[in-house]
């Protein structure tokens, strides 16, 4: 089988498809070609599908076209039209396309995108986002704090975040933390974290620009306690797909919560809290002090990507 992986420029989309293909190619023999799909590029829409080399080089009987993100879906369907005359071609969308659902053999999308019980027959859903499952043993003295930043889902409160980080460091003085920022983290936050060194010695601050992705993934998978911001659903579910305890850091004051509580990301996070899959750092309204809610001790790493890969293999076998 040959796989054409259509990539947009969003790391979250690329990481989810990568996780799925890593599991898939361990189970079936396949070669992979990457096709870049820059946003709003007319030229990239027509190439390479318009030339004969693209067609002549596809000698495999079975071809899988796969991608995540709106920039990829139209190009996947265009490639399907070109290739389907001589091959068995399967078009697979990771995440929910905005249109042409029936043109895909399979759509793999988050459960929160299809909240009703009834969904199209070619749709299978997963919880949260796709992330490789890790069974690595955690270091009982190691912790991680992973920060997102400004987004449309939450009213980001810098002072609230810094105060929580200080609280986390103070109550876990026996843990050594790595604090990672991201491209969306406000520069003001970065400066305030560095100033915490004057009070706390049990952490290192690591800028994402100087941190290779494999290093961060290893830290996330081997840390005993993991504090993450809920603005990145991919980050939360990457944490939940490995051992250790995951906690959400509160990003906004209570007076903003009603404005954002109906969003699908907020609903997903609230479900995780209610089911005790994650813990929570919160503020006691009575005494204005922080407290911490712990996740269930019986929680096991999620294996959604293994389940989805099995569904995909079943489709291909049929």
C-alpha positions as CSV (number, residue, x, y, z in Angstrom):
1,X,0.0,0.0,0.0
2,X,1.1,3.5,-0.7
3,X,0.0,6.4,1.6
4,X,-0.2,10.0,0.5
5,X,-0.1,12.2,3.5
6,X,-1.5,15.7,2.8
7,X,-0.1,18.2,5.3
8,X,-1.2,21.8,6.1
9,X,1.0,24.0,8.3
10,X,-0.6,23.4,11.7
11,X,1.5,21.3,14.1
12,X,-1.6,20.0,15.9
13,X,-3.0,18.5,12.7
14,X,0.4,17.0,11.6
15,X,1.0,15.5,15.1
16,X,-2.4,13.7,15.1
17,X,-1.9,12.1,11.6
18,X,1.7,11.3,12.5
19,X,0.5,9.4,15.6
20,X,-2.0,7.4,13.6
21,X,0.4,6.5,10.8
22,X,3.1,5.5,13.3
23,X,0.7,2.9,14.7
24,X,-0.8,1.9,11.3
25,X,2.6,1.2,9.6
26,X,3.6,-1.1,12.5
27,X,0.6,-3.3,11.5
28,X,0.7,-3.1,7.7
29,X,3.4,-2.7,5.1
30,X,3.2,0.7,3.5
31,X,5.3,3.5,1.9
32,X,4.5,7.2,2.6
33,X,4.8,10.3,0.4
34,X,4.2,13.7,1.9
35,X,2.3,16.4,0.0
36,X,2.4,19.9,1.4
37,X,-0.8,21.9,1.3
38,X,0.0,25.6,2.0
39,X,-3.1,27.6,2.8
40,X,-4.6,29.6,0.0
41,X,-2.1,28.4,-2.5
42,X,-3.7,28.0,-6.0
43,X,-0.6,26.5,-7.4
44,X,-0.3,23.8,-4.7
45,X,-3.9,22.8,-5.5
46,X,-3.1,21.8,-9.0
47,X,0.3,20.3,-8.4
48,X,1.4,17.5,-8.4
49,X,-2.0,16.0,-9.4
50,X,-2.1,17.6,-12.9
51,X,1.0,15.9,-14.2
52,X,1.4,12.4,-15.6
53,X,4.3,11.5,-13.4
54,X,1.9,11.6,-10.4
55,X,-0.4,9.0,-12.1
56,X,2.4,6.8,-13.6
57,X,4.3,6.5,-10.3
58,X,1.3,5.0,-8.5
59,X,1.7,1.3,-9.2
60,X,0.4,0.1,-5.8
61,X,-3.0,-1.6,-6.0
62,X,-4.1,0.1,-2.8
63,X,-3.7,3.8,-2.1
64,X,-4.6,5.7,1.0
65,X,-5.0,9.5,0.9
66,X,-5.1,11.0,4.3
67,X,-4.8,14.4,5.9
68,X,-6.1,16.8,8.7
69,X,-7.3,20.3,8.2
70,X,-9.4,22.2,5.7
71,X,-6.4,23.0,3.5
72,X,-6.0,19.3,2.8
73,X,-9.5,18.0,2.2
74,X,-10.1,19.4,-1.3
75,X,-6.7,18.3,-2.5
76,X,-7.3,14.8,-1.2
77,X,-10.6,14.6,-3.1
78,X,-9.0,15.9,-6.3
79,X,-6.2,13.3,-6.0
80,X,-8.9,10.6,-5.5
81,X,-10.6,11.5,-8.8
82,X,-7.3,11.2,-10.7
83,X,-6.2,7.9,-9.1
84,X,-9.3,5.9,-8.7
85,X,-9.5,4.8,-12.4
86,X,-6.6,2.4,-12.0
87,X,-6.3,1.8,-8.3
88,X,-8.3,1.1,-5.1
89,X,-8.2,4.5,-3.5
90,X,-9.4,5.4,0.0
91,X,-9.8,9.0,1.0
92,X,-9.6,9.5,4.8
93,X,-10.2,12.8,6.6
94,X,-8.8,13.2,10.1
95,X,-11.0,15.8,11.9
96,X,-14.3,17.0,10.5
97,X,-14.5,18.5,7.0
98,X,-16.9,21.3,6.5
99,X,-18.5,19.7,3.4
100,X,-18.4,16.8,1.0
101,X,-18.6,14.2,3.8
102,X,-20.0,11.5,1.5
103,X,-16.9,11.8,-0.8
104,X,-14.6,10.3,1.9
105,X,-14.5,6.6,2.6
106,X,-13.8,7.4,6.2
107,X,-13.9,10.5,8.5
108,X,-12.2,10.2,11.9
109,X,-13.2,13.0,14.1
110,X,-13.4,14.1,17.8
111,X,-16.5,13.0,19.6
112,X,-17.3,16.6,20.5
113,X,-17.7,17.4,16.7
114,X,-20.6,14.8,16.5
115,X,-22.4,15.2,19.8
116,X,-25.6,13.4,18.7
117,X,-25.9,9.7,18.8
118,X,-26.6,9.4,15.1
119,X,-23.8,10.3,12.8
120,X,-23.0,9.5,9.1
121,X,-22.1,5.9,8.4
122,X,-18.6,6.7,7.2
123,X,-17.7,8.6,10.5
124,X,-16.0,7.1,13.5
125,X,-15.2,9.3,16.5
126,X,-12.5,9.4,19.1
127,X,-12.2,11.1,22.5
128,X,-10.3,14.4,22.4
129,X,-7.5,14.1,19.9
130,X,-5.2,11.4,18.5
131,X,-1.9,10.9,20.4
132,X,0.5,8.0,20.6
133,X,0.0,5.9,23.7
134,X,3.1,5.7,26.0
135,X,3.6,3.0,28.6
136,X,6.9,4.5,29.8
137,X,7.5,4.4,33.5
138,X,7.3,7.8,35.2
139,X,9.9,9.4,37.5
140,X,8.2,10.0,40.8
141,X,10.2,13.1,41.4
142,X,9.7,14.7,38.0
143,X,7.0,17.2,37.1
144,X,6.1,19.2,34.0
145,X,4.1,22.5,33.5
146,X,3.1,23.0,29.9
147,X,1.6,26.3,28.9
148,X,-0.4,27.4,25.9
149,X,-1.5,30.9,25.5
150,X,-4.1,33.3,24.1
151,X,-6.9,31.7,22.2
152,X,-10.5,32.1,21.3
153,X,-11.6,29.5,23.8
154,X,-10.4,31.2,27.1
155,X,-9.9,34.6,28.6
156,X,-6.2,34.3,29.4
157,X,-5.4,35.9,32.8
158,X,-1.6,36.3,33.3
159,X,-1.6,37.0,37.0
160,X,-3.9,34.1,37.7
161,X,-1.6,31.7,35.8
162,X,1.6,32.9,37.5
163,X,0.0,32.6,40.9
164,X,-1.0,29.0,40.2
165,X,2.5,28.1,39.0
166,X,3.9,29.5,42.2
167,X,1.3,27.5,44.2
168,X,2.2,24.3,42.2
169,X,5.9,24.7,42.9
170,X,5.3,25.4,46.6
171,X,3.2,22.3,47.3
172,X,5.4,20.0,45.3
173,X,8.8,21.1,46.7
174,X,10.1,17.5,46.3
175,X,9.5,17.5,42.6
176,X,11.8,19.0,40.0
177,X,9.7,20.7,37.3
178,X,10.4,21.7,33.7
179,X,8.2,24.6,32.6
180,X,7.6,24.8,28.9
181,X,6.0,27.7,27.1
182,X,4.6,27.7,23.5
183,X,4.4,30.1,20.6
184,X,1.1,31.5,22.0
185,X,2.4,32.2,25.5
186,X,2.4,35.9,26.2
187,X,5.9,37.4,26.6
188,X,4.8,38.9,29.9
189,X,4.3,35.3,31.3
190,X,7.8,34.3,30.2
191,X,9.3,37.1,32.1
192,X,7.3,36.5,35.2
193,X,8.2,32.8,35.2
194,X,11.9,33.6,35.1
195,X,11.4,35.9,38.1
196,X,10.0,33.0,40.1
197,X,13.6,31.7,40.3
198,X,14.1,34.3,43.1
199,X,11.7,32.3,45.2
200,X,11.8,28.7,43.9
201,X,14.7,26.5,43.0
202,X,12.8,23.4,41.9
203,X,12.2,24.3,38.3
204,X,13.8,25.1,35.0
205,X,12.1,27.3,32.3
206,X,12.5,26.0,28.8
207,X,11.6,28.1,25.8
208,X,9.9,26.2,23.0
209,X,12.3,27.7,20.4
210,X,15.2,25.8,22.1
211,X,13.3,22.6,22.7
212,X,13.1,19.8,20.1
213,X,9.7,18.1,20.0
214,X,11.0,14.6,21.0
215,X,12.5,16.2,24.2
216,X,9.2,17.7,25.2
217,X,7.3,14.5,24.4
218,X,9.7,12.4,26.5
219,X,9.3,14.8,29.4
220,X,5.5,14.7,29.1
221,X,5.5,10.9,29.0
222,X,7.9,10.3,31.9
223,X,6.7,13.0,34.4
224,X,4.8,11.8,37.5
225,X,2.7,15.0,37.6
226,X,1.7,17.1,34.6
227,X,0.0,20.5,34.8
228,X,-1.3,21.7,31.4
229,X,-3.4,24.5,30.2
230,X,-6.8,23.6,28.7
231,X,-6.6,25.9,25.7
232,X,-4.8,23.1,23.7
233,X,-6.9,20.0,23.5
234,X,-4.1,18.2,21.7
235,X,-1.7,18.9,24.7
236,X,-4.3,17.6,27.2
237,X,-4.9,14.4,25.4
238,X,-1.2,13.8,24.7
239,X,-0.8,14.0,28.5
240,X,-3.7,11.6,29.0
241,X,-2.2,9.1,26.6
242,X,0.7,8.4,28.9
243,X,1.3,7.4,32.5
244,X,1.3,9.9,35.4
245,X,-1.4,12.3,36.7
246,X,-2.7,15.1,34.6
247,X,-4.0,18.4,36.1
248,X,-5.6,21.4,34.3
249,X,-4.5,24.9,35.2
250,X,-7.2,27.5,35.4
251,X,-6.9,30.3,32.8
252,X,-9.7,32.7,33.5
253,X,-11.4,34.3,36.5
254,X,-14.9,32.9,37.5
255,X,-16.6,36.0,36.1
256,X,-15.6,35.0,32.6
257,X,-16.5,31.3,32.9
258,X,-20.2,31.9,31.9
259,X,-19.1,33.5,28.6
260,X,-17.0,30.5,27.5
261,X,-18.7,27.5,29.2
262,X,-20.8,26.5,26.2
263,X,-17.9,26.1,23.8
264,X,-17.1,22.5,22.7
265,X,-13.6,22.7,24.1
266,X,-14.9,23.8,27.5
267,X,-17.4,21.1,27.5
268,X,-14.8,18.5,26.8
269,X,-12.6,19.8,29.6
270,X,-15.5,19.9,32.1
271,X,-16.3,16.3,31.2
272,X,-12.7,15.3,32.0
273,X,-12.9,17.0,35.3
274,X,-16.3,15.4,36.2
275,X,-15.1,12.0,35.2
276,X,-11.9,12.5,37.3
277,X,-9.7,11.8,34.3
278,X,-7.9,15.0,35.1
279,X,-7.3,17.0,38.3
280,X,-7.7,20.7,38.6
281,X,-6.0,23.7,40.2
282,X,-8.8,26.0,41.4
283,X,-9.4,28.9,43.7
284,X,-11.6,28.7,46.8
285,X,-14.1,31.5,46.6
286,X,-14.5,31.6,50.3
287,X,-10.9,32.3,51.3
288,X,-9.4,33.2,48.0
289,X,-6.8,30.5,48.3
290,X,-5.8,27.9,45.7
291,X,-6.6,24.3,46.2
292,X,-6.1,21.2,44.1
293,X,-8.5,18.4,43.0
294,X,-6.8,15.1,42.2
295,X,-7.6,12.8,39.3
296,X,-8.6,9.2,39.8
297,X,-5.8,6.8,40.7
298,X,-7.3,4.1,38.6
299,X,-7.0,6.0,35.3
300,X,-5.1,4.2,32.5
301,X,-3.5,5.9,29.5
302,X,-5.9,6.5,26.6
303,X,-5.5,4.3,23.5
304,X,-7.7,6.1,21.1
305,X,-5.1,6.0,18.3
306,X,-4.8,2.2,18.5
307,X,-8.5,1.9,18.2
308,X,-8.8,4.2,15.2
309,X,-5.9,2.4,13.4
310,X,-7.8,-0.9,13.9
311,X,-10.9,0.6,12.4
312,X,-8.9,1.9,9.4
313,X,-7.3,-1.5,8.8
314,X,-10.7,-3.1,8.9
315,X,-11.8,-0.7,6.2
316,X,-8.8,-1.5,4.0
317,X,-9.3,-5.2,4.5
318,X,-12.8,-5.0,3.3
